[in-house]
Amino acid sequence: MKFIDAYYVPENIVIALAGKVEMNKIIEDLERLFGKVKTKTTVKNPFPPVNHSLVQNIYRDVGQVQICLGSPGLPQDHPQIYPLYVLNSVLGGGLSSRLVQEIREERGLAYSVYSYHSSFSDAGLFTFYAGTRPENYEQVIHLIIKEAFDISRNGISEKELQKAKEQLKGNLYLGLESVGSRMTRIGKSLLSLNRLVTPEEVVTNIDKVTTDEVKELAKQLFQEDKFTITTIGPLKHIKQKEFFFKGVL
């Protein structure tokens, strides 16, 4: 209740709408519902969370090992956010991505393997996920790290760049067909950036991304001392980080 009282205040609230709405009527209703709520300024935490690199295992008596590898990502207003979108798409953002092709299609080590990024107003997280058999978890982690560091050293091809751009723009346009997605875009944009990012702006910035920018970003993100590795499954213990990076660095 203390947390709600401190942070769920008018200054921190955005109400987003999309669809067939009458704005004048909506504003009247919102004024009636929230107009009497007292304004109370709350100082937000000015410091982003600090990354702690570690390796941990949580034992569960289940059939598969669930794997997450994470490293610090980028906040939403970072100038490299669009190269990040492309990097994620190439690495694990779809069925034609490097991780899916190498780990699932070529080796059959995991049915589900992907990467994703979570970007907030002051920090971000880049994450790799895979689910595999206990006897394969070491190899899967090693292959994920190998693919990540390959981009940091050798970059991506022009073909991969163009394919990622088209995928990102296609997903954007498909999302605009959903009223719920439009509403969510408005809310997230206003909450994190205090402005509305239009689809046209997104497309323009995606088209500007170069292979050199993606390579440089991968160098920044993918460093051994920034990675955290977590497994959940029927493992008694997990190897130390140096084991998984051996032969990659």
Residue frames relative to the residue before (quaternion, step in Angstrom):
aa qw qx qy qz dx dy dz
M 1.0000 0.0000 0.0000 0.0000 0.00 0.00 0.00
K 0.6171 0.5379 -0.3446 0.4594 3.58 1.10 -0.69
F 0.6363 0.5305 -0.3194 0.4600 3.56 1.03 -0.83
I 0.6566 0.5028 -0.3089 0.4698 3.59 0.90 -0.92
D 0.6677 0.5156 -0.2998 0.4455 3.55 0.91 -0.92
A 0.6981 0.4851 -0.2690 0.4526 3.57 1.08 -0.74
Y 0.8250 0.2944 -0.1142 0.4688 3.56 0.88 -0.93
Y 0.6703 0.4561 -0.3131 0.4946 3.63 1.11 -0.48
V 0.2950 0.7407 -0.5190 0.3082 3.52 0.56 1.31
P 0.7058 -0.4916 0.2919 0.4182 3.62 -1.16 0.51
E 0.6460 0.5464 -0.3327 0.4164 3.61 0.96 -0.82
N 0.7424 0.4083 -0.2171 0.4848 3.59 1.13 -0.59
I 0.6269 0.5743 -0.3218 0.4166 3.60 1.24 -0.09
V 0.0613 -0.7503 0.6574 0.0320 3.54 -1.07 0.88
I 0.1403 -0.7634 0.6251 0.0827 3.56 -0.95 0.89
A 0.0830 -0.8194 0.5671 -0.0069 3.57 -0.50 1.21
L 0.0464 -0.7923 0.6083 0.0004 3.55 -1.02 0.86
A 0.0188 0.7643 -0.6445 -0.0105 3.54 -1.23 0.53
G 0.6094 0.5562 -0.4047 0.3944 3.56 -1.06 0.67
K 0.7094 -0.4281 0.3400 0.4448 3.52 -1.30 -0.31
V 0.2357 0.7757 -0.5395 0.2274 3.56 0.14 1.32
E 0.3428 -0.6928 0.5931 0.2254 3.55 -1.23 0.56
M 0.3722 -0.7874 0.4421 0.2143 3.56 -0.21 1.30
N 0.6356 0.5347 -0.3485 0.4344 3.61 0.93 -0.79
K 0.6598 0.4966 -0.2967 0.4796 3.56 1.00 -0.87
I 0.6378 0.5323 -0.3217 0.4543 3.57 1.00 -0.87
I 0.6631 0.5057 -0.3088 0.4574 3.58 0.90 -0.92
E 0.6255 0.5332 -0.3336 0.4616 3.58 1.03 -0.77
D 0.6730 0.4987 -0.2930 0.4611 3.56 0.92 -0.93
L 0.6643 0.5002 -0.3055 0.4639 3.58 0.94 -0.86
E 0.6289 0.5293 -0.3296 0.4644 3.56 1.05 -0.76
R 0.6484 0.5128 -0.3116 0.4686 3.55 1.03 -0.81
L 0.7156 0.4625 -0.2557 0.4567 3.60 0.96 -0.89
F 0.8352 0.2273 -0.0654 0.4965 3.56 0.86 -0.98
G 0.4566 0.7377 -0.4246 0.2590 3.59 1.23 -0.24
K 0.7281 0.4321 -0.2442 0.4728 3.57 1.09 -0.61
V 0.4441 0.6794 -0.4670 0.3509 3.56 1.27 0.06
K 0.4388 -0.7276 0.4664 0.2460 3.54 -0.75 1.05
T 0.4253 -0.6868 0.5332 0.2513 3.52 -1.02 0.88
K 0.0854 0.7869 -0.6044 0.0904 3.55 -0.90 0.98
T 0.3005 -0.7901 0.5095 0.1608 3.54 -0.29 1.27
T 0.0919 -0.7789 0.6195 0.0318 3.54 -0.95 0.97
V 0.3639 -0.7224 0.5445 0.2220 3.57 -0.85 0.96
K 0.3027 -0.7575 0.5504 0.1778 3.55 -0.67 1.09
N 0.6077 -0.5562 0.4225 0.3779 3.55 -1.22 0.54
P 0.2747 -0.8071 0.4980 0.1584 3.63 -0.47 1.12
F 0.6830 0.4778 -0.2813 0.4756 3.58 1.24 -0.15
P 0.3811 -0.7202 0.5256 0.2445 3.61 -0.75 0.97
P 0.6253 -0.5455 0.3844 0.4046 3.62 -1.16 0.43
V 0.3973 -0.7155 0.5303 0.2213 3.56 -1.13 0.70
N 0.4259 -0.7115 0.5048 0.2399 3.55 -0.92 0.95
H 0.0750 -0.7638 0.6397 0.0416 3.57 -1.06 0.85
S 0.2632 -0.7920 0.5361 0.1268 3.56 -0.46 1.22
L 0.2133 0.7754 -0.5687 0.1730 3.58 -0.78 1.04
V 0.2904 -0.7015 0.6148 0.2134 3.54 -1.40 0.09
Q 0.1121 0.8077 -0.5716 0.0912 3.59 -0.75 0.95
N 0.1782 -0.7575 0.6202 0.0991 3.53 -1.28 0.55
I 0.1546 -0.7531 0.6337 0.0860 3.55 -1.04 0.85
Y 0.3276 -0.7875 0.4914 0.1762 3.57 -0.47 1.21
R 0.1110 0.7453 -0.6525 0.0799 3.52 -1.03 0.96
D 0.3854 -0.7243 0.5250 0.2264 3.58 -0.92 0.89
V 0.3262 0.7240 -0.5220 0.3112 3.55 0.37 1.34
G 0.6624 -0.5649 0.3372 0.3583 3.56 -1.27 0.28
Q 0.7909 0.2689 -0.1328 0.5335 3.58 1.06 -0.70
V 0.3797 -0.6549 0.5929 0.2746 3.49 -1.40 0.26
Q 0.2111 -0.7546 0.6102 0.1171 3.56 -0.83 1.02
I 0.1303 -0.8227 0.5533 0.0052 3.55 -0.70 1.15
C 0.0229 0.7607 -0.6487 -0.0001 3.55 -1.07 0.83
L 0.0606 -0.7439 0.6648 0.0333 3.53 -1.00 0.94
G 0.0000 0.8279 -0.5598 0.0331 3.56 -0.76 0.98
S 0.0131 -0.7592 0.6501 0.0288 3.51 -1.26 0.56
P 0.6385 -0.5242 0.3704 0.4247 3.61 -1.12 0.43
G 0.2449 -0.7719 0.5727 0.1275 3.55 -1.02 0.86
L 0.6127 -0.5406 0.4249 0.3896 3.55 -1.06 -0.81
P 0.4796 -0.6259 0.5138 0.3382 3.60 -1.12 0.54
Q 0.6882 -0.5417 0.3026 0.3759 3.57 -1.20 0.50
D 0.7398 0.4004 -0.2419 0.4836 3.60 1.03 -0.62
H 0.3702 0.7409 -0.4846 0.2814 3.60 1.23 0.32
P 0.5361 -0.6575 0.4192 0.3233 3.63 -0.94 0.80
Q 0.7017 0.4378 -0.2740 0.4908 3.61 1.21 -0.36
I 0.3339 0.7813 -0.4856 0.2057 3.61 1.21 0.26
Y 0.6792 0.4884 -0.3136 0.4492 3.62 0.99 -0.66
P 0.6003 0.5003 -0.3651 0.5060 3.63 1.05 -0.52
L 0.5992 0.5523 -0.3596 0.4546 3.61 1.13 -0.59
Y 0.6208 0.5357 -0.3418 0.4591 3.59 0.97 -0.79
V 0.6758 0.4893 -0.2911 0.4682 3.57 0.92 -0.92
L 0.6339 0.5391 -0.3251 0.4493 3.58 0.95 -0.90
N 0.6708 0.4927 -0.3006 0.4657 3.58 0.88 -0.90
S 0.6428 0.5331 -0.3259 0.4432 3.57 0.96 -0.85
V 0.6802 0.4853 -0.2898 0.4667 3.59 0.92 -0.91
L 0.7063 0.4805 -0.2752 0.4411 3.58 0.89 -0.91
G 0.8324 -0.1625 0.1534 0.5072 3.59 0.58 -1.04
G 0.4466 0.7431 -0.4103 0.2830 3.57 1.17 0.49
G 0.8119 0.1042 -0.0713 0.5699 3.59 1.17 0.21
L 0.7142 -0.4728 0.3075 0.4146 3.56 -1.29 0.15
S 0.7012 0.4314 -0.2761 0.4961 3.60 1.16 -0.45
S 0.4215 0.7270 -0.4536 0.2966 3.61 1.28 0.09
R 0.6870 -0.5058 0.3389 0.3966 3.54 -1.26 0.40
L 0.6825 0.4969 -0.3070 0.4393 3.59 0.83 -0.92
V 0.6545 0.5046 -0.3187 0.4642 3.58 0.92 -0.85
Q 0.6829 0.4915 -0.2960 0.4523 3.56 0.87 -0.91
E 0.7197 0.4562 -0.2578 0.4555 3.60 0.88 -0.94
I 0.7799 0.3716 -0.1850 0.4684 3.58 0.76 -1.03
R 0.7564 0.3703 -0.2108 0.4962 3.59 0.93 -0.83
E 0.7715 0.3921 -0.2175 0.4513 3.57 0.59 -1.14
E 0.7468 0.4176 -0.2303 0.4635 3.59 0.81 -0.98
R 0.8167 0.2713 -0.1076 0.4979 3.59 0.89 -0.91
G 0.3189 -0.7827 0.4850 0.2248 3.61 1.18 -0.36
L 0.3732 0.7657 -0.4545 0.2606 3.58 1.12 0.62
A 0.8002 0.0628 -0.0164 0.5962 3.60 1.16 -0.46
Y 0.3959 -0.6928 0.5437 0.2601 3.56 -1.05 0.74
S 0.7834 0.2132 -0.1044 0.5744 3.56 0.98 -0.89
V 0.2267 0.7378 -0.6083 0.1851 3.56 -0.70 1.14
Y 0.2121 0.7785 -0.5625 0.1804 3.57 -0.82 0.97
S 0.2813 -0.7113 0.6037 0.2247 3.53 -1.36 0.00
Y 0.0154 0.7881 -0.6153 -0.0100 3.56 -1.25 0.38
H 0.2482 -0.7513 0.5891 0.1642 3.55 -1.24 0.40
S 0.1678 -0.7468 0.6368 0.0932 3.53 -1.17 0.74
S 0.0507 -0.8194 0.5707 -0.0198 3.57 -0.52 1.20
F 0.0991 -0.7945 0.5989 0.0160 3.55 -0.87 1.02
S 0.7399 -0.4255 0.2673 0.4473 3.58 -1.25 -0.05
D 0.8245 0.2038 -0.0851 0.5209 3.61 1.02 -0.67
A 0.7938 0.1592 -0.0775 0.5819 3.61 1.21 -0.08
G 0.1265 -0.7888 0.5949 0.0888 3.54 -1.32 0.11
L 0.2076 -0.7612 0.6045 0.1095 3.52 -1.34 0.27
F 0.1357 -0.7577 0.6339 0.0749 3.56 -0.95 0.95
T 0.0371 -0.8455 0.5289 -0.0627 3.56 -0.56 1.19
F 0.1827 -0.7329 0.6450 0.1163 3.52 -1.21 0.74
Y 0.0641 -0.7961 0.6012 0.0273 3.59 -1.01 0.81
A 0.1172 0.7587 -0.6393 0.0442 3.54 -1.24 0.62
G 0.1658 -0.7451 0.6338 0.1252 3.54 -1.22 0.57
T 0.1102 0.8190 -0.5463 0.1365 3.59 -0.65 1.09
R 0.6464 -0.4882 0.4041 0.4249 3.56 -1.33 0.06
P 0.6383 -0.5579 0.3596 0.3900 3.62 -1.08 0.63
E 0.6846 0.4990 -0.2997 0.4388 3.59 0.96 -0.82
N 0.7102 0.4583 -0.2569 0.4686 3.61 1.24 -0.30
Y 0.4678 0.7350 -0.4332 0.2308 3.59 1.18 -0.30
E 0.6290 0.5413 -0.3485 0.4359 3.62 1.00 -0.76
Q 0.6727 0.4984 -0.2929 0.4618 3.56 0.92 -0.93
V 0.6470 0.5271 -0.3223 0.4469 3.58 0.96 -0.84
I 0.6530 0.5005 -0.3149 0.4732 3.61 0.91 -0.89
H 0.6496 0.5221 -0.3157 0.4536 3.56 0.93 -0.90
L 0.6755 0.4965 -0.2981 0.4565 3.61 0.93 -0.86
I 0.6127 0.5372 -0.3491 0.4628 3.60 1.04 -0.71
I 0.6707 0.4895 -0.2918 0.4748 3.56 0.89 -0.96
K 0.6322 0.5502 -0.3234 0.4394 3.57 0.99 -0.86
E 0.6815 0.4789 -0.2941 0.4688 3.60 0.88 -0.91
A 0.6363 0.5312 -0.3315 0.4505 3.59 0.99 -0.80
F 0.7234 0.4368 -0.2508 0.4722 3.57 0.85 -0.97
D 0.5556 0.5915 -0.3979 0.4279 3.60 1.16 -0.41
I 0.6589 0.4840 -0.3106 0.4849 3.58 1.02 -0.78
S 0.6459 0.5236 -0.3344 0.4437 3.60 0.98 -0.75
R 0.7072 0.4312 -0.2586 0.4970 3.59 1.16 -0.54
N 0.8331 0.2471 -0.0709 0.4897 3.54 0.78 -1.09
G 0.4373 -0.7140 0.4512 0.3087 3.57 1.25 -0.17
I 0.4948 -0.6148 0.5098 0.3425 3.55 -1.31 -0.39
S 0.5508 -0.6153 0.4497 0.3403 3.55 -1.23 0.41
E 0.6365 -0.5178 0.4036 0.4048 3.55 -1.26 0.32
K 0.6173 0.5458 -0.3366 0.4559 3.57 1.10 -0.70
E 0.6491 0.5033 -0.3112 0.4780 3.59 0.97 -0.84
L 0.6276 0.5480 -0.3283 0.4450 3.57 1.02 -0.84
Q 0.7062 0.4601 -0.2762 0.4619 3.58 0.77 -1.01
K 0.6329 0.5307 -0.3285 0.4581 3.58 1.03 -0.76
A 0.6530 0.5067 -0.3102 0.4697 3.59 0.99 -0.85
K 0.6368 0.5330 -0.3285 0.4500 3.58 0.95 -0.83
E 0.6810 0.4839 -0.2953 0.4636 3.57 0.87 -0.91
Q 0.6297 0.5268 -0.3318 0.4645 3.58 1.05 -0.74
L 0.6661 0.5075 -0.3028 0.4551 3.59 0.90 -0.91
K 0.6809 0.4740 -0.2904 0.4768 3.58 0.92 -0.88
G 0.6308 0.5338 -0.3305 0.4561 3.57 1.04 -0.74
N 0.6577 0.5010 -0.3068 0.4714 3.59 0.96 -0.86
L 0.6178 0.5460 -0.3368 0.4547 3.57 1.08 -0.76
Y 0.7011 0.4678 -0.2782 0.4607 3.58 0.80 -0.99
L 0.6266 0.5237 -0.3388 0.4672 3.58 1.05 -0.71
G 0.6491 0.5291 -0.3134 0.4477 3.56 1.02 -0.82
L 0.6292 0.5538 -0.3366 0.4291 3.58 1.10 -0.64
E 0.5779 0.5800 -0.3750 0.4348 3.58 1.25 -0.27
S 0.6691 0.4606 -0.2865 0.5080 3.59 1.26 -0.30
V 0.4445 -0.6897 0.5058 0.2664 3.56 -0.80 1.02
G 0.6353 0.5421 -0.3260 0.4429 3.57 1.02 -0.80
S 0.6539 0.5064 -0.3124 0.4674 3.59 1.00 -0.80
R 0.6240 0.5313 -0.3358 0.4644 3.57 1.01 -0.76
M 0.6506 0.5169 -0.3113 0.4612 3.56 0.95 -0.91
T 0.6701 0.5056 -0.2990 0.4539 3.58 0.90 -0.94
R 0.6251 0.5403 -0.3351 0.4529 3.60 0.99 -0.82
I 0.6518 0.5156 -0.3150 0.4583 3.57 0.92 -0.91
G 0.6874 0.5016 -0.2850 0.4411 3.57 0.83 -1.01
K 0.6797 0.4881 -0.2957 0.4609 3.58 0.84 -0.97
S 0.6520 0.5327 -0.3167 0.4368 3.56 0.94 -0.90
L 0.7028 0.4593 -0.2693 0.4718 3.57 0.88 -0.93
L 0.6508 0.5224 -0.3212 0.4477 3.59 1.00 -0.77
S 0.7740 0.3865 -0.1912 0.4638 3.56 0.84 -0.99
L 0.8150 0.2689 -0.1049 0.5025 3.57 0.95 -0.89
N 0.3490 -0.7579 0.4743 0.2809 3.57 1.31 -0.29
R 0.7210 0.2898 -0.2576 0.5743 3.57 1.14 0.67
L 0.4787 -0.6632 0.4916 0.2989 3.56 -1.24 0.35
V 0.2265 -0.7583 0.6001 0.1161 3.57 -0.74 1.10
T 0.2922 -0.7893 0.5170 0.1560 3.57 -0.52 1.16
P 0.6217 -0.5318 0.4079 0.4053 3.62 -1.18 0.41
E 0.6208 0.5514 -0.3437 0.4387 3.60 1.04 -0.73
E 0.6420 0.5138 -0.3196 0.4709 3.59 1.02 -0.78
V 0.6362 0.5303 -0.3246 0.4568 3.57 0.99 -0.84
V 0.6735 0.4996 -0.2990 0.4555 3.59 0.83 -0.98
T 0.6435 0.5279 -0.3220 0.4511 3.59 0.94 -0.87
N 0.6990 0.4679 -0.2728 0.4670 3.58 0.89 -0.90
I 0.6065 0.5333 -0.3575 0.4689 3.60 1.08 -0.62
D 0.6694 0.5164 -0.3005 0.4415 3.58 0.92 -0.89
K 0.6510 0.5381 -0.3122 0.4349 3.60 1.16 -0.54
V 0.5240 0.6671 -0.4115 0.3333 3.62 1.18 -0.43
T 0.1781 -0.7828 0.5909 0.0798 3.58 -1.03 0.87
T 0.6397 -0.5185 0.3977 0.4046 3.56 -1.26 0.34
D 0.6252 0.5424 -0.3443 0.4433 3.62 1.01 -0.72
E 0.6438 0.5205 -0.3284 0.4547 3.61 0.99 -0.78
V 0.6474 0.5142 -0.3182 0.4640 3.58 1.00 -0.81
K 0.6525 0.5119 -0.3109 0.4643 3.59 0.95 -0.86
E 0.6693 0.5042 -0.3021 0.4545 3.59 0.89 -0.93
L 0.6475 0.5106 -0.3190 0.4671 3.58 1.00 -0.78
A 0.6289 0.5346 -0.3342 0.4550 3.60 0.97 -0.83
K 0.6168 0.5418 -0.3377 0.4604 3.60 1.06 -0.75
Q 0.6788 0.4987 -0.2885 0.4552 3.57 0.97 -0.86
L 0.7354 0.4532 -0.2377 0.4443 3.57 0.89 -0.95
F 0.7890 0.3568 -0.1623 0.4731 3.55 0.80 -1.02
Q 0.2703 0.7175 -0.5821 0.2707 3.53 -0.04 1.42
E 0.6035 -0.6153 0.3671 0.3499 3.56 -0.94 0.92
D 0.7185 0.4646 -0.2733 0.4396 3.59 0.86 -0.88
K 0.6442 0.5008 -0.3302 0.4745 3.60 1.28 0.03
F 0.6072 0.6046 -0.3475 0.3807 3.59 1.18 -0.43
T 0.1043 -0.7263 0.6733 0.0904 3.50 -1.26 0.67
I 0.1320 -0.7902 0.5968 0.0458 3.58 -0.93 0.93
T 0.0126 0.7975 -0.6014 0.0462 3.57 -0.79 1.05
T 0.0480 -0.7789 0.6245 0.0297 3.56 -1.02 0.84
I 0.1058 -0.7475 0.6515 0.0747 3.52 -1.22 0.66
G 0.4862 0.6568 -0.4577 0.3503 3.57 -0.62 1.07
P 0.7265 -0.4644 0.3015 0.4070 3.58 -1.31 -0.16
L 0.3776 0.7049 -0.5105 0.3162 3.58 0.82 0.99
K 0.4220 -0.7002 0.5158 0.2561 3.56 -0.94 0.86
H 0.7748 -0.0750 0.0623 0.6247 3.57 1.14 -0.67
I 0.3129 -0.7302 0.5748 0.1962 3.55 -1.30 0.23
K 0.5599 -0.6177 0.4332 0.3425 3.55 -1.07 0.73
Q 0.5822 -0.5758 0.4453 0.3622 3.55 -1.27 0.42
K 0.6852 -0.5212 0.3185 0.3967 3.55 -1.18 0.56
E 0.6173 0.5801 -0.3504 0.3996 3.59 0.96 -0.84
F 0.5950 0.5819 -0.3595 0.4220 3.60 1.10 -0.68
F 0.7140 0.4655 -0.2616 0.4529 3.58 0.87 -0.94
F 0.7027 0.4493 -0.2630 0.4849 3.59 1.14 -0.62
K 0.4532 0.7002 -0.4476 0.3225 3.58 1.25 -0.16
G 0.8113 0.2205 -0.1927 0.5060 3.56 -0.82 1.04
V 0.6430 0.5087 -0.3251 0.4712 3.58 1.29 -0.13
L 0.7092 0.4587 -0.2576 0.4693 3.57 0.92 -0.92
